[in-house]
Amino acid sequence: MTPLNGARVLVTGASGRIGPVAVAHLRAAGAAVTTLSIGEHPGLEAERVLVGDTRSQEDVANALDGADFVVHLAALAHRDIAPPFDVYTTNVVSTFNVLAQAGAAGIGRAVVAGSINAYGLPMNRHEVVPAYFPLDTDIPVDIADWYSLSKHHGEGTARMAWRQWGIDVVTLRFPHVHDEHALLAQSKQLEQDPKAGLREAWSYLHTEDAARSIVLALTAGTTGAHAFFLAANTTVAPYRTEDLLDKFAPGVPRLRRFVGREVPIDLTPARELIGFEAHRDLPIPTLDL
């Protein structure tokens, strides 16, 4: 028996990349799952499968009926996936609508799919580099695009919802998340152009690990509103981290040294707050840069 056995969990955005895998993990943990997606997904298996819009008060109210927990994955997940107005408004209105209704309904806990882009640099159009390594939750924010702004404001919405209604919210700042095949293809690209991964600290996360982190965040004992980075333990680039930083960020301070291909992100909050450790590191050899 798991802490989620018999719990009723709403998963928004369940037809996206992480959603079907997260639903499978939640059901394996004993949860009864309701999904709310903007479109149909023929392979999605849940107790209730709903098609609707997370910006709609009526659709969200219907989906939340009877829920004990919420997993909010719905978003337009890239700066260029739609016009700027649509990306920003869809993301901020959806997050506000879901968390506000969940909090007002007395639901005690929500997990939100955040993004590494909340600190602004990965999609920044200017020549910027991180203030230091490893990236952590205190790193200075420099936002120059609407998607990153939407994810940054989503974290503010989570804090507001906790203060207003007492709903505990964990926002998971996901890096690039995909299956092994796609991640290995990305690794090959970064083998040729390693500088392209600098602003994301060459981070990644397997979809299965992303789903595991959601289950852990739902069942953790944390209270309040927390947002923190997640990543695999190693980088997606096939080079030693110190060599990458020496070449592409020589003037950027390092708060500590990195061993091998250790990802230069502080993963301590993920370990301490929800007990997360990635299990699916990529099987790629380490090369000389």
CORDAKA-V924737 format. One record per pair of residues at least 12 apart in sequence whose ideal C-beta (glycine too) atoms are under 7 Angstrom apart, sorted by the first residue. I is the first residue (numbers start at 1). J is the second residue. D is the distance in whole Angstrom. If there is no record, write none. Layout:
i=I j=J d=D
i=I j=J d=D
This chain:
i=1 j=30 d=7
i=2 j=29 d=4
i=2 j=30 d=5
i=3 j=219 d=4
i=4 j=26 d=7
i=4 j=29 d=4
i=4 j=30 d=5
i=4 j=31 d=4
i=4 j=218 d=7
i=4 j=219 d=6
i=5 j=30 d=3
i=6 j=30 d=6
i=7 j=31 d=5
i=7 j=68 d=5
i=7 j=69 d=6
i=8 j=32 d=5
i=8 j=34 d=7
i=8 j=66 d=5
i=8 j=67 d=5
i=8 j=68 d=5
i=9 j=26 d=5
i=9 j=31 d=5
i=9 j=33 d=5
i=9 j=67 d=7
i=9 j=68 d=7
i=9 j=69 d=5
i=9 j=71 d=6
i=10 j=34 d=5
i=10 j=36 d=7
i=10 j=63 d=5
i=10 j=64 d=6
i=10 j=67 d=4
i=10 j=70 d=5
i=10 j=71 d=7
i=11 j=23 d=6
i=11 j=33 d=6
i=11 j=35 d=5
i=11 j=71 d=5
i=11 j=73 d=6
i=12 j=36 d=5
i=12 j=54 d=5
i=12 j=72 d=5
i=12 j=73 d=6
i=12 j=74 d=4
i=12 j=98 d=6
i=13 j=37 d=6
i=13 j=73 d=4
i=13 j=74 d=3
i=13 j=75 d=6
i=14 j=35 d=4
i=14 j=36 d=7
i=14 j=37 d=5
i=14 j=41 d=7
i=14 j=44 d=6
i=14 j=73 d=7
i=15 j=37 d=4
i=15 j=39 d=6
i=15 j=41 d=4
i=15 j=44 d=6
i=16 j=73 d=6
i=17 j=177 d=6
i=17 j=178 d=7
i=17 j=207 d=7
i=18 j=73 d=6
i=18 j=113 d=7
i=18 j=177 d=6
i=18 j=207 d=6
i=18 j=210 d=5
i=18 j=211 d=6
i=19 j=73 d=5
i=20 j=41 d=7
i=20 j=43 d=6
i=20 j=44 d=6
i=21 j=207 d=5
i=21 j=208 d=6
i=21 j=211 d=4
i=22 j=71 d=6
i=22 j=211 d=4
i=22 j=214 d=5
i=23 j=35 d=6
i=23 j=44 d=7
i=23 j=45 d=7
i=23 j=46 d=6
i=25 j=211 d=4
i=25 j=212 d=6
i=25 j=215 d=5
i=26 j=215 d=6
i=29 j=215 d=6
i=32 j=47 d=5
i=33 j=46 d=4
i=33 j=47 d=6
i=34 j=46 d=6
i=34 j=47 d=6
i=34 j=48 d=4
i=34 j=50 d=7
i=34 j=63 d=6
i=34 j=67 d=7
i=35 j=49 d=5
i=35 j=50 d=6
i=36 j=50 d=5
i=36 j=52 d=5
i=36 j=54 d=7
i=36 j=59 d=7
i=36 j=63 d=4
i=37 j=51 d=6
i=38 j=53 d=6
i=39 j=51 d=7
i=50 j=62 d=7
i=50 j=63 d=5
i=54 j=74 d=4
i=54 j=94 d=4
i=54 j=97 d=6
i=54 j=98 d=6
i=55 j=90 d=7
i=55 j=93 d=5
i=55 j=94 d=5
i=55 j=97 d=6
i=57 j=97 d=6
i=60 j=97 d=5
i=60 j=98 d=6
i=60 j=101 d=5
i=61 j=101 d=6
i=64 j=101 d=6
i=64 j=102 d=6
i=64 j=105 d=6
i=67 j=107 d=6
i=68 j=107 d=7
i=69 j=107 d=7
i=69 j=109 d=5
i=69 j=218 d=5
i=70 j=98 d=6
i=70 j=102 d=5
i=70 j=107 d=6
i=70 j=110 d=4
i=71 j=111 d=5
i=71 j=214 d=6
i=72 j=95 d=6
i=72 j=98 d=5
i=72 j=110 d=6
i=72 j=112 d=5
i=72 j=113 d=7
i=73 j=113 d=5
i=74 j=94 d=5
i=75 j=91 d=5
i=75 j=94 d=7
i=75 j=113 d=7
i=76 j=90 d=5
i=76 j=91 d=6
i=78 j=147 d=6
i=79 j=123 d=5
i=79 j=145 d=5
i=79 j=146 d=7
i=79 j=147 d=4
i=84 j=146 d=4
i=87 j=146 d=5
i=87 j=147 d=5
i=87 j=150 d=6
i=88 j=146 d=4
i=88 j=149 d=6
i=88 j=150 d=5
i=91 j=150 d=4
i=91 j=154 d=7
i=92 j=150 d=5
i=92 j=153 d=5
i=92 j=154 d=7
i=95 j=112 d=7
i=95 j=154 d=4
i=95 j=157 d=5
i=96 j=157 d=5
i=99 j=157 d=6
i=99 j=158 d=6
i=99 j=161 d=4
i=99 j=167 d=7
i=99 j=169 d=7
i=100 j=161 d=6
i=102 j=167 d=6
i=103 j=161 d=5
i=103 j=164 d=6
i=103 j=165 d=3
i=103 j=167 d=4
i=104 j=165 d=6
i=107 j=167 d=6
i=108 j=167 d=6
i=108 j=168 d=6
i=109 j=167 d=7
i=109 j=168 d=5
i=109 j=218 d=6
i=110 j=167 d=6
i=110 j=169 d=5
i=111 j=170 d=5
i=111 j=172 d=7
i=111 j=214 d=5
i=111 j=217 d=4
i=111 j=218 d=6
i=112 j=154 d=6
i=112 j=158 d=6
i=112 j=169 d=6
i=112 j=171 d=4
i=113 j=172 d=6
i=113 j=174 d=6
i=114 j=151 d=6
i=114 j=154 d=6
i=114 j=155 d=6
i=114 j=171 d=4
i=114 j=172 d=6
i=114 j=173 d=5
i=114 j=174 d=7
i=114 j=227 d=6
i=115 j=151 d=4
i=115 j=173 d=6
i=115 j=174 d=6
i=116 j=173 d=5
i=116 j=174 d=7
i=116 j=175 d=5
i=116 j=200 d=6
i=116 j=203 d=7
i=116 j=229 d=6
i=117 j=147 d=6
i=117 j=148 d=4
i=117 j=151 d=5
i=118 j=148 d=7
i=118 j=151 d=4
i=118 j=152 d=5
i=118 j=155 d=6
i=118 j=173 d=6
i=119 j=139 d=6
i=119 j=141 d=5
i=120 j=141 d=5
i=120 j=142 d=5
i=120 j=143 d=4
i=120 j=144 d=7
i=120 j=148 d=5
i=121 j=142 d=6
i=121 j=199 d=4
i=122 j=199 d=5
i=122 j=200 d=5
i=123 j=145 d=5
i=123 j=147 d=6
i=123 j=148 d=6
i=124 j=142 d=6
i=124 j=144 d=5
i=124 j=145 d=7
i=125 j=144 d=5
i=125 j=145 d=7
i=126 j=144 d=6
i=128 j=142 d=6
i=129 j=198 d=7
i=129 j=249 d=6
i=129 j=252 d=6
i=130 j=199 d=7
i=130 j=252 d=6
i=132 j=252 d=6
i=132 j=253 d=4
i=132 j=254 d=7
i=132 j=255 d=6
i=133 j=201 d=7
i=133 j=245 d=6
i=133 j=252 d=6
i=133 j=254 d=5
i=133 j=255 d=7
i=133 j=264 d=4
i=134 j=255 d=6
i=134 j=264 d=5
i=134 j=265 d=5
i=134 j=266 d=5
i=135 j=201 d=5
i=135 j=229 d=6
i=135 j=264 d=7
i=135 j=265 d=5
i=135 j=266 d=7
i=136 j=266 d=4
i=137 j=227 d=7
i=137 j=228 d=6
i=137 j=269 d=6
i=154 j=171 d=7
i=155 j=171 d=5
i=155 j=227 d=5
i=158 j=171 d=5
i=158 j=225 d=5
i=158 j=227 d=7
i=159 j=225 d=4
i=162 j=224 d=6
i=162 j=225 d=4
i=168 j=222 d=7
i=168 j=223 d=5
i=168 j=224 d=6
i=169 j=225 d=5
i=170 j=217 d=4
i=170 j=222 d=7
i=170 j=226 d=5
i=170 j=274 d=7
i=171 j=226 d=7
i=171 j=227 d=4
i=172 j=213 d=6
i=172 j=217 d=6
i=172 j=230 d=5
i=173 j=227 d=6
i=173 j=228 d=6
i=173 j=229 d=5
i=173 j=230 d=6
i=174 j=205 d=6
i=174 j=210 d=6
i=174 j=230 d=6
i=175 j=200 d=6
i=175 j=203 d=4
i=175 j=204 d=6
i=175 j=205 d=6
i=175 j=230 d=7
i=175 j=231 d=5
i=176 j=200 d=7
i=176 j=204 d=5
i=177 j=205 d=5
i=177 j=207 d=6
i=177 j=210 d=5
i=178 j=207 d=6
i=179 j=207 d=5
i=180 j=206 d=6
i=180 j=282 d=7
i=183 j=204 d=5
i=183 j=206 d=7
i=183 j=236 d=6
i=183 j=282 d=6
i=184 j=282 d=6
i=184 j=284 d=7
i=186 j=204 d=7
i=186 j=236 d=6
i=187 j=236 d=5
i=187 j=237 d=7
i=187 j=238 d=6
i=187 j=282 d=6
i=187 j=284 d=5
i=190 j=202 d=7
i=190 j=236 d=6
i=190 j=237 d=4
i=191 j=238 d=5
i=194 j=237 d=5
i=194 j=239 d=6
i=194 j=244 d=6
i=194 j=248 d=7
i=195 j=248 d=5
i=197 j=236 d=7
i=197 j=237 d=5
i=198 j=248 d=5
i=198 j=249 d=6
i=201 j=263 d=6
i=201 j=264 d=5
i=201 j=265 d=5
i=202 j=235 d=4
i=202 j=236 d=6
i=202 j=237 d=4
i=202 j=244 d=7
i=202 j=263 d=7
i=203 j=231 d=4
i=203 j=235 d=7
i=203 j=263 d=5
i=203 j=265 d=6
i=204 j=231 d=7
i=204 j=232 d=6
i=204 j=236 d=4
i=205 j=230 d=6
i=205 j=231 d=6
i=205 j=232 d=6
i=205 j=278 d=7
i=206 j=232 d=7
i=206 j=280 d=4
i=208 j=280 d=6
i=209 j=232 d=7
i=209 j=278 d=5
i=209 j=279 d=6
i=209 j=280 d=5
i=213 j=230 d=6
i=213 j=274 d=7
i=213 j=276 d=5
i=216 j=274 d=4
i=216 j=275 d=6
i=216 j=276 d=5
i=217 j=274 d=5
i=220 j=273 d=6
i=220 j=274 d=4
i=220 j=275 d=7
i=222 j=273 d=5
i=222 j=274 d=7
i=226 j=273 d=6
i=228 j=269 d=4
i=228 j=270 d=6
i=228 j=273 d=7
i=229 j=265 d=5
i=229 j=266 d=7
i=229 j=267 d=7
i=230 j=270 d=5
i=230 j=276 d=7
i=231 j=263 d=5
i=231 j=265 d=5
i=231 j=267 d=6
i=232 j=263 d=7
i=232 j=278 d=4
i=232 j=280 d=7
i=232 j=281 d=5
i=233 j=262 d=7
i=233 j=263 d=6
i=233 j=278 d=6
i=233 j=281 d=6
i=234 j=261 d=4
i=234 j=262 d=7
i=234 j=263 d=6
i=234 j=281 d=5
i=234 j=282 d=7
i=235 j=261 d=5
i=235 j=263 d=5
i=236 j=282 d=7
i=238 j=284 d=5
i=238 j=285 d=6
i=238 j=286 d=6
i=238 j=287 d=5
i=239 j=287 d=6
i=239 j=289 d=4
i=240 j=260 d=6
i=240 j=261 d=6
i=240 j=286 d=6
i=241 j=258 d=4
i=241 j=261 d=6
i=241 j=262 d=5
i=241 j=264 d=6
i=242 j=257 d=7
i=242 j=258 d=6
i=243 j=289 d=4
i=244 j=289 d=7
i=245 j=264 d=7
i=247 j=289 d=6
i=260 j=286 d=6
i=261 j=286 d=6
